[in-house]
Amino acid sequence: MSVFVHRAGEGGTPVLLLHGIGGSHVSFRAQLGAFAAAHRVLAWDAPGYGASADSGAAPGMSGYARAAASLLDEPAHVVGVSWGGVIATRLAVEHPGVVRSLTLADSTRGSGRTADGAAAMLARADELARLGAEEFARRRAPRLVAPDADPAVLDGVIKIMSGVRLPGYRFAAESMAATDHTGLLGRVQAPTLVVVGEQDQVTGVAEARRLAEGIPGARLEVIAAAGHAANQERPEAFNRLLLEFFGRVGVAA
């Protein structure tokens, strides 16, 4: 499964960045420079997103995890936002040898925890097909930021989401609808940081707490005045937390 990877930095421990269901590698614009000073950074466009080719068939969550694992030639700090965090969790469970640490940002155990959650996730792809990407983004993006977010941040989120397309988005939604990681969290061996925006209206603080409680030794950090797209809305706080976490993992190792 061939995917596009934006690379930054030349040395240090690799950092793999996995974007959300409405994103692309551009979602990590504010992280690339900050992390590249000390790390070799890889930010992918998931299969069917951005500059990556469309998949001929639905990869499923394990397929996305395999594709992510194939990018790594040594253990990496794996950072997943929202859907990317669900992929990262599966990566940590099924390919533990490539995960040096795990960061789950504004993420979830999967939409398959309830029938209603799964149905709502599947309906998103039909909404995208009906509205087109630009209108789809204009309607959905405001929920991804805090109510008083900088308009420039919201505009950036809309612009990125306007680039999503079918079938990539549909396959991603299907993977989420089929996933409930509740019973797998205890198998995560990597040091784990769970990060969530205080005003996240999509996955929320309560779900982040469930992740942190389910993963052995995981730590939860709440970013004030941030919504679901916390890494884009409050990049200074987000980057500081992650760089400190990477440093602690490195010292422990």
ZADO-1210 file (C-alpha; in nm, 4 decimals, padded with zeros to 6 digits):
<atoms>
<atom x="00.0000" y="00.0000" z="00.0000" code="MET" pos="1"/>
<atom x="00.1928" y="00.3031" z="-00.1271" code="SER" pos="2"/>
<atom x="00.1515" y="00.6244" z="00.0730" code="VAL" pos="3"/>
<atom x="00.2961" y="00.9735" z="00.0568" code="PHE" pos="4"/>
<atom x="00.5100" y="01.0784" z="00.3531" code="VAL" pos="5"/>
<atom x="00.6229" y="01.4332" z="00.4272" code="HIS" pos="6"/>
<atom x="00.9622" y="01.4196" z="00.5972" code="ARG" pos="7"/>
<atom x="01.1384" y="01.6754" z="00.8147" code="ALA" pos="8"/>
<atom x="01.4563" y="01.6594" z="01.0207" code="GLY" pos="9"/>
<atom x="01.7557" y="01.4353" z="00.9672" code="GLU" pos="10"/>
<atom x="01.8548" y="01.2856" z="01.3010" code="GLY" pos="11"/>
<atom x="01.7274" y="01.1571" z="01.6300" code="GLY" pos="12"/>
<atom x="01.4498" y="00.9149" z="01.7103" code="THR" pos="13"/>
<atom x="01.1799" y="00.9041" z="01.4403" code="PRO" pos="14"/>
<atom x="00.8376" y="01.0540" z="01.5061" code="VAL" pos="15"/>
<atom x="00.5447" y="00.9223" z="01.3018" code="LEU" pos="16"/>
<atom x="00.2433" y="01.1542" z="01.2729" code="LEU" pos="17"/>
<atom x="-00.0971" y="01.0050" z="01.1812" code="LEU" pos="18"/>
<atom x="-00.3704" y="01.2560" z="01.0993" code="HIS" pos="19"/>
<atom x="-00.7437" y="01.2480" z="01.1659" code="GLY" pos="20"/>
<atom x="-01.0231" y="01.1373" z="00.9357" code="ILE" pos="21"/>
<atom x="-01.0726" y="01.4878" z="00.7959" code="GLY" pos="22"/>
<atom x="-00.7049" y="01.5730" z="00.7692" code="GLY" pos="23"/>
<atom x="-00.3779" y="01.5135" z="00.5886" code="SER" pos="24"/>
<atom x="-00.0102" y="01.5611" z="00.6674" code="HIS" pos="25"/>
<atom x="-00.0782" y="01.9363" z="00.6471" code="VAL" pos="26"/>
<atom x="-00.2713" y="01.9037" z="00.9738" code="SER" pos="27"/>
<atom x="00.0697" y="01.8777" z="01.1421" code="PHE" pos="28"/>
<atom x="00.2172" y="02.1939" z="00.9928" code="ARG" pos="29"/>
<atom x="00.2664" y="02.3399" z="01.3422" code="ALA" pos="30"/>
<atom x="00.4436" y="02.0260" z="01.4667" code="GLN" pos="31"/>
<atom x="00.6862" y="01.9575" z="01.1816" code="LEU" pos="32"/>
<atom x="00.9405" y="02.2284" z="01.2579" code="GLY" pos="33"/>
<atom x="00.9146" y="02.1937" z="01.6340" code="ALA" pos="34"/>
<atom x="00.9777" y="01.8196" z="01.6256" code="PHE" pos="35"/>
<atom x="01.2334" y="01.8204" z="01.3423" code="ALA" pos="36"/>
<atom x="01.4887" y="02.0098" z="01.5532" code="ALA" pos="37"/>
<atom x="01.5622" y="01.6895" z="01.7459" code="ALA" pos="38"/>
<atom x="01.3812" y="01.4142" z="01.5562" code="HIS" pos="39"/>
<atom x="01.3359" y="01.2597" z="01.2148" code="ARG" pos="40"/>
<atom x="00.9687" y="01.3355" z="01.1456" code="VAL" pos="41"/>
<atom x="00.7387" y="01.1410" z="00.9129" code="LEU" pos="42"/>
<atom x="00.3862" y="01.2755" z="00.8548" code="ALA" pos="43"/>
<atom x="00.1808" y="01.0574" z="00.6267" code="TRP" pos="44"/>
<atom x="-00.1142" y="01.1079" z="00.4012" code="ASP" pos="45"/>
<atom x="-00.3154" y="00.7964" z="00.4865" code="ALA" pos="46"/>
<atom x="-00.4184" y="00.5722" z="00.1968" code="PRO" pos="47"/>
<atom x="-00.6812" y="00.7583" z="-00.0028" code="GLY" pos="48"/>
<atom x="-00.5829" y="01.0977" z="00.1402" code="TYR" pos="49"/>
<atom x="-00.3784" y="01.3889" z="00.0132" code="GLY" pos="50"/>
<atom x="-00.1022" y="01.2800" z="-00.2229" code="ALA" pos="51"/>
<atom x="-00.1480" y="00.9094" z="-00.1433" code="SER" pos="52"/>
<atom x="-00.3191" y="00.6888" z="-00.3962" code="ALA" pos="53"/>
<atom x="-00.6699" y="00.5582" z="-00.3422" code="ASP" pos="54"/>
<atom x="-00.7006" y="00.2032" z="-00.2135" code="SER" pos="55"/>
<atom x="-00.8734" y="-00.0477" z="-00.4349" code="GLY" pos="56"/>
<atom x="-01.0392" y="-00.2047" z="-00.1315" code="ALA" pos="57"/>
<atom x="-01.1093" y="-00.1062" z="00.2267" code="ALA" pos="58"/>
<atom x="-00.7871" y="-00.1575" z="00.4287" code="PRO" pos="59"/>
<atom x="-00.9629" y="-00.1955" z="00.7645" code="GLY" pos="60"/>
<atom x="-00.7969" y="-00.0801" z="01.0851" code="MET" pos="61"/>
<atom x="-00.5342" y="-00.3540" z="01.0746" code="SER" pos="62"/>
<atom x="-00.4539" y="-00.2643" z="00.7144" code="GLY" pos="63"/>
<atom x="-00.3928" y="00.0986" z="00.8061" code="TYR" pos="64"/>
<atom x="-00.1722" y="-00.0171" z="01.0953" code="ALA" pos="65"/>
<atom x="00.0310" y="-00.2401" z="00.8614" code="ARG" pos="66"/>
<atom x="00.0755" y="00.0495" z="00.6184" code="ALA" pos="67"/>
<atom x="00.2003" y="00.2697" z="00.9023" code="ALA" pos="68"/>
<atom x="00.4362" y="-00.0002" z="01.0299" code="ALA" pos="69"/>
<atom x="00.5881" y="-00.0383" z="00.6833" code="SER" pos="70"/>
<atom x="00.7143" y="00.3216" z="00.6996" code="LEU" pos="71"/>
<atom x="00.9380" y="00.2572" z="00.9997" code="LEU" pos="72"/>
<atom x="01.2852" y="00.1066" z="01.0022" code="ASP" pos="73"/>
<atom x="01.3281" y="00.1550" z="01.3773" code="GLU" pos="74"/>
<atom x="01.0988" y="00.2149" z="01.6761" code="PRO" pos="75"/>
<atom x="00.9299" y="00.5565" z="01.6619" code="ALA" pos="76"/>
<atom x="00.7367" y="00.7945" z="01.8784" code="HIS" pos="77"/>
<atom x="00.3939" y="00.7403" z="01.7213" code="VAL" pos="78"/>
<atom x="00.1477" y="01.0289" z="01.7416" code="VAL" pos="79"/>
<atom x="-00.2115" y="00.9787" z="01.6299" code="GLY" pos="80"/>
<atom x="-00.4830" y="01.2428" z="01.6234" code="VAL" pos="81"/>
<atom x="-00.8479" y="01.1274" z="01.6381" code="SER" pos="82"/>
<atom x="-00.8811" y="00.8510" z="01.3723" code="TRP" pos="83"/>
<atom x="-00.5033" y="00.8535" z="01.3527" code="GLY" pos="84"/>
<atom x="-00.4961" y="00.7721" z="01.7222" code="GLY" pos="85"/>
<atom x="-00.7159" y="00.4678" z="01.6660" code="VAL" pos="86"/>
<atom x="-00.4745" y="00.3519" z="01.3950" code="ILE" pos="87"/>
<atom x="-00.1860" y="00.4207" z="01.6339" code="ALA" pos="88"/>
<atom x="-00.3494" y="00.2101" z="01.9062" code="THR" pos="89"/>
<atom x="-00.3880" y="-00.0820" z="01.6651" code="ARG" pos="90"/>
<atom x="-00.0272" y="-00.0313" z="01.5547" code="LEU" pos="91"/>
<atom x="00.0916" y="-00.0496" z="01.9158" code="ALA" pos="92"/>
<atom x="-00.1041" y="-00.3711" z="01.9752" code="VAL" pos="93"/>
<atom x="-00.0274" y="-00.5525" z="01.6497" code="GLU" pos="94"/>
<atom x="00.3213" y="-00.4145" z="01.5722" code="HIS" pos="95"/>
<atom x="00.4677" y="-00.3309" z="01.9147" code="PRO" pos="96"/>
<atom x="00.8257" y="-00.3542" z="01.7927" code="GLY" pos="97"/>
<atom x="00.7965" y="-00.0315" z="01.5902" code="VAL" pos="98"/>
<atom x="00.6370" y="00.1790" z="01.8671" code="VAL" pos="99"/>
<atom x="00.8834" y="00.3472" z="02.1030" code="ARG" pos="100"/>
<atom x="00.6079" y="00.5597" z="02.2568" code="SER" pos="101"/>
<atom x="00.2417" y="00.6258" z="02.1853" code="LEU" pos="102"/>
<atom x="00.0593" y="00.9591" z="02.1914" code="THR" pos="103"/>
<atom x="-00.3181" y="00.9577" z="02.1435" code="LEU" pos="104"/>
<atom x="-00.4534" y="01.3081" z="02.0834" code="ALA" pos="105"/>
<atom x="-00.8273" y="01.3809" z="02.0929" code="ASP" pos="106"/>
<atom x="-00.8823" y="01.0167" z="02.0104" code="SER" pos="107"/>
<atom x="-01.1180" y="00.7343" z="02.0937" code="THR" pos="108"/>
<atom x="-01.1496" y="00.3593" z="02.1312" code="ARG" pos="109"/>
<atom x="-01.3367" y="00.3510" z="01.7992" code="GLY" pos="110"/>
<atom x="-01.6901" y="00.4214" z="01.6818" code="SER" pos="111"/>
<atom x="-01.7952" y="00.0571" z="01.7022" code="GLY" pos="112"/>
<atom x="-01.8552" y="00.0771" z="02.0750" code="ARG" pos="113"/>
<atom x="-02.2262" y="00.1375" z="02.0096" code="THR" pos="114"/>
<atom x="-02.4589" y="00.0750" z="01.7165" code="ALA" pos="115"/>
<atom x="-02.5527" y="00.4440" z="01.7082" code="ASP" pos="116"/>
<atom x="-02.1894" y="00.5497" z="01.7001" code="GLY" pos="117"/>
<atom x="-02.1118" y="00.3137" z="01.4163" code="ALA" pos="118"/>
<atom x="-02.4142" y="00.4276" z="01.2162" code="ALA" pos="119"/>
<atom x="-02.3298" y="00.7946" z="01.2630" code="ALA" pos="120"/>
<atom x="-01.9735" y="00.7351" z="01.1452" code="MET" pos="121"/>
<atom x="-02.0879" y="00.5474" z="00.8344" code="LEU" pos="122"/>
<atom x="-02.3367" y="00.8252" z="00.7549" code="ALA" pos="123"/>
<atom x="-02.0528" y="01.0765" z="00.7249" code="ARG" pos="124"/>
<atom x="-01.9342" y="00.9265" z="00.3963" code="ALA" pos="125"/>
<atom x="-02.2825" y="00.9577" z="00.2488" code="ASP" pos="126"/>
<atom x="-02.2909" y="01.3195" z="00.3648" code="GLU" pos="127"/>
<atom x="-01.9579" y="01.3841" z="00.1927" code="LEU" pos="128"/>
<atom x="-02.0857" y="01.2274" z="-00.1284" code="ALA" pos="129"/>
<atom x="-02.4045" y="01.4349" z="-00.1153" code="ARG" pos="130"/>
<atom x="-02.2546" y="01.7719" z="-00.0235" code="LEU" pos="131"/>
<atom x="-01.9127" y="01.7652" z="-00.1837" code="GLY" pos="132"/>
<atom x="-01.5913" y="01.8195" z="00.0101" code="ALA" pos="133"/>
<atom x="-01.6044" y="02.1990" z="00.0444" code="GLU" pos="134"/>
<atom x="-01.9573" y="02.2195" z="00.1847" code="GLU" pos="135"/>
<atom x="-01.8953" y="01.9099" z="00.3967" code="PHE" pos="136"/>
<atom x="-01.5940" y="02.0850" z="00.5498" code="ALA" pos="137"/>
<atom x="-01.7785" y="02.4123" z="00.6088" code="ARG" pos="138"/>
<atom x="-02.0488" y="02.2291" z="00.8027" code="ARG" pos="139"/>
<atom x="-01.8268" y="01.9948" z="01.0068" code="ARG" pos="140"/>
<atom x="-01.5143" y="02.1972" z="01.0793" code="ALA" pos="141"/>
<atom x="-01.6655" y="02.4383" z="01.3353" code="PRO" pos="142"/>
<atom x="-01.7178" y="02.1453" z="01.5732" code="ARG" pos="143"/>
<atom x="-01.3459" y="02.0673" z="01.5634" code="LEU" pos="144"/>
<atom x="-01.2330" y="02.3867" z="01.7355" code="VAL" pos="145"/>
<atom x="-01.3264" y="02.5658" z="02.0558" code="ALA" pos="146"/>
<atom x="-01.6252" y="02.8036" z="02.0324" code="PRO" pos="147"/>
<atom x="-01.3992" y="03.1089" z="02.0620" code="ASP" pos="148"/>
<atom x="-01.1235" y="02.9782" z="01.8359" code="ALA" pos="149"/>
<atom x="-00.9152" y="03.2112" z="01.6226" code="ASP" pos="150"/>
<atom x="-01.1007" y="03.2422" z="01.2880" code="PRO" pos="151"/>
<atom x="-00.7708" y="03.1787" z="01.1085" code="ALA" pos="152"/>
<atom x="-00.7442" y="02.8397" z="01.2791" code="VAL" pos="153"/>
<atom x="-01.0983" y="02.7495" z="01.1753" code="LEU" pos="154"/>
<atom x="-01.0255" y="02.8590" z="00.8184" code="ASP" pos="155"/>
<atom x="-00.7193" y="02.6351" z="00.8181" code="GLY" pos="156"/>
<atom x="-00.9188" y="02.3359" z="00.9406" code="VAL" pos="157"/>
<atom x="-01.1827" y="02.3980" z="00.6716" code="ILE" pos="158"/>
<atom x="-00.9180" y="02.4217" z="00.4008" code="LYS" pos="159"/>
<atom x="-00.7569" y="02.0940" z="00.5018" code="ILE" pos="160"/>
<atom x="-01.0875" y="01.9097" z="00.5321" code="MET" pos="161"/>
<atom x="-01.1956" y="02.0408" z="00.1923" code="SER" pos="162"/>
<atom x="-00.9297" y="01.8130" z="00.0464" code="GLY" pos="163"/>
<atom x="-01.0876" y="01.4841" z="00.1596" code="VAL" pos="164"/>
<atom x="-01.2260" y="01.2543" z="-00.1059" code="ARG" pos="165"/>
<atom x="-01.4030" y="00.9271" z="-00.1644" code="LEU" pos="166"/>
<atom x="-01.3356" y="00.6377" z="-00.1403" code="PRO" pos="167"/>
<atom x="-01.0613" y="00.7195" z="00.1124" code="GLY" pos="168"/>
<atom x="-01.2962" y="00.8874" z="00.3583" code="TYR" pos="169"/>
<atom x="-01.5536" y="00.6091" z="00.3274" code="ARG" pos="170"/>
<atom x="-01.2924" y="00.3405" z="00.3935" code="PHE" pos="171"/>
<atom x="-01.1691" y="00.5351" z="00.6956" code="ALA" pos="172"/>
<atom x="-01.5234" y="00.5706" z="00.8312" code="ALA" pos="173"/>
<atom x="-01.5834" y="00.1989" z="00.7802" code="GLU" pos="174"/>
<atom x="-01.2691" y="00.1187" z="00.9774" code="SER" pos="175"/>
<atom x="-01.3862" y="00.3377" z="01.2646" code="MET" pos="176"/>
<atom x="-01.7374" y="00.1919" z="01.2625" code="ALA" pos="177"/>
<atom x="-01.5951" y="-00.1592" z="01.2873" code="ALA" pos="178"/>
<atom x="-01.3593" y="-00.0818" z="01.5772" code="THR" pos="179"/>
<atom x="-01.3914" y="-00.0999" z="01.9544" code="ASP" pos="180"/>
<atom x="-01.0510" y="-00.1115" z="02.1227" code="HIS" pos="181"/>
<atom x="-01.1885" y="-00.1326" z="02.4761" code="THR" pos="182"/>
<atom x="-01.0692" y="-00.4887" z="02.5214" code="GLY" pos="183"/>
<atom x="-00.7301" y="-00.4273" z="02.3582" code="LEU" pos="184"/>
<atom x="-00.6088" y="-00.1268" z="02.5567" code="LEU" pos="185"/>
<atom x="-00.4507" y="-00.3430" z="02.8244" code="GLY" pos="186"/>
<atom x="-00.2216" y="-00.4949" z="02.5607" code="ARG" pos="187"/>
<atom x="-00.0496" y="-00.1656" z="02.4807" code="VAL" pos="188"/>
<atom x="00.3078" y="-00.1970" z="02.6078" code="GLN" pos="189"/>
<atom x="00.4543" y="00.1355" z="02.4950" code="ALA" pos="190"/>
<atom x="00.4773" y="00.4393" z="02.7239" code="PRO" pos="191"/>
<atom x="00.1597" y="00.6333" z="02.6459" code="THR" pos="192"/>
<atom x="00.0487" y="00.9946" z="02.6645" code="LEU" pos="193"/>
<atom x="-00.3179" y="01.0800" z="02.6114" code="VAL" pos="194"/>
<atom x="-00.3836" y="01.4430" z="02.5177" code="VAL" pos="195"/>
<atom x="-00.7221" y="01.6112" z="02.4728" code="VAL" pos="196"/>
<atom x="-00.8553" y="01.9605" z="02.4235" code="GLY" pos="197"/>
<atom x="-01.0543" y="02.0848" z="02.7202" code="GLU" pos="198"/>
<atom x="-01.3431" y="02.1817" z="02.4866" code="GLN" pos="199"/>
<atom x="-01.3293" y="01.8841" z="02.2530" code="ASP" pos="200"/>
<atom x="-01.6897" y="01.8316" z="02.1361" code="GLN" pos="201"/>
<atom x="-01.6146" y="01.5317" z="01.9117" code="VAL" pos="202"/>
<atom x="-01.4411" y="01.2684" z="02.1231" code="THR" pos="203"/>
<atom x="-01.4172" y="01.4605" z="02.4508" code="GLY" pos="204"/>
<atom x="-01.2338" y="01.4521" z="02.7807" code="VAL" pos="205"/>
<atom x="-01.4359" y="01.1594" z="02.9187" code="ALA" pos="206"/>
<atom x="-01.3327" y="00.9357" z="02.6289" code="GLU" pos="207"/>
<atom x="-00.9703" y="01.0445" z="02.6622" code="ALA" pos="208"/>
<atom x="-00.9881" y="00.9484" z="03.0295" code="ARG" pos="209"/>
<atom x="-01.1195" y="00.6038" z="02.9311" code="ARG" pos="210"/>
<atom x="-00.8166" y="00.5584" z="02.7048" code="LEU" pos="211"/>
<atom x="-00.5756" y="00.6645" z="02.9755" code="ALA" pos="212"/>
<atom x="-00.7387" y="00.4415" z="03.2352" code="GLU" pos="213"/>
<atom x="-00.7351" y="00.1416" z="03.0029" code="GLY" pos="214"/>
<atom x="-00.3713" y="00.1633" z="02.8917" code="ILE" pos="215"/>
<atom x="-00.1217" y="00.0531" z="03.1589" code="PRO" pos="216"/>
<atom x="00.0754" y="00.3485" z="03.2939" code="GLY" pos="217"/>
<atom x="-00.0770" y="00.6018" z="03.0540" code="ALA" pos="218"/>
<atom x="-00.0832" y="00.9701" z="03.1491" code="ARG" pos="219"/>
<atom x="-00.3644" y="01.2113" z="03.0630" code="LEU" pos="220"/>
<atom x="-00.3081" y="01.5789" z="02.9828" code="GLU" pos="221"/>
<atom x="-00.5893" y="01.8274" z="02.9089" code="VAL" pos="222"/>
<atom x="-00.5039" y="02.1314" z="02.6955" code="ILE" pos="223"/>
<atom x="-00.6933" y="02.4394" z="02.8097" code="ALA" pos="224"/>
<atom x="-00.8985" y="02.6464" z="02.5645" code="ALA" pos="225"/>
<atom x="-00.8646" y="02.3895" z="02.2857" code="ALA" pos="226"/>
<atom x="-01.1167" y="02.1865" z="02.0917" code="GLY" pos="227"/>
<atom x="-01.0840" y="01.8597" z="01.9001" code="HIS" pos="228"/>
<atom x="-00.8088" y="01.9915" z="01.6727" code="ALA" pos="229"/>
<atom x="-00.5905" y="02.0785" z="01.9719" code="ALA" pos="230"/>
<atom x="-00.2626" y="02.0334" z="01.7856" code="ASN" pos="231"/>
<atom x="-00.3686" y="02.3015" z="01.5362" code="GLN" pos="232"/>
<atom x="-00.5475" y="02.5295" z="01.7813" code="GLU" pos="233"/>
<atom x="-00.2932" y="02.5303" z="02.0672" code="ARG" pos="234"/>
<atom x="00.0287" y="02.4121" z="01.9038" code="PRO" pos="235"/>
<atom x="00.2630" y="02.5624" z="02.1628" code="GLU" pos="236"/>
<atom x="00.1034" y="02.3705" z="02.4500" code="ALA" pos="237"/>
<atom x="00.0650" y="02.0567" z="02.2384" code="PHE" pos="238"/>
<atom x="00.4245" y="02.0591" z="02.1175" code="ASN" pos="239"/>
<atom x="00.5627" y="02.1266" z="02.4645" code="ARG" pos="240"/>
<atom x="00.3764" y="01.8316" z="02.6143" code="LEU" pos="241"/>
<atom x="00.4889" y="01.5931" z="02.3426" code="LEU" pos="242"/>
<atom x="00.8536" y="01.7022" z="02.3372" code="LEU" pos="243"/>
<atom x="00.8729" y="01.6660" z="02.7145" code="GLU" pos="244"/>
<atom x="00.7147" y="01.3204" z="02.6856" code="PHE" pos="245"/>
<atom x="00.9563" y="01.2128" z="02.4093" code="PHE" pos="246"/>
<atom x="01.2442" y="01.3295" z="02.6273" code="GLY" pos="247"/>
<atom x="01.1278" y="01.1317" z="02.9307" code="ARG" pos="248"/>
<atom x="01.0851" y="00.8194" z="02.7204" code="VAL" pos="249"/>
<atom x="01.4353" y="00.8636" z="02.5831" code="GLY" pos="250"/>
<atom x="01.5895" y="00.8993" z="02.9286" code="VAL" pos="251"/>
<atom x="01.4004" y="00.5938" z="03.0560" code="ALA" pos="252"/>
<atom x="01.5144" y="00.3894" z="02.7569" code="ALA" pos="253"/>
</atoms>
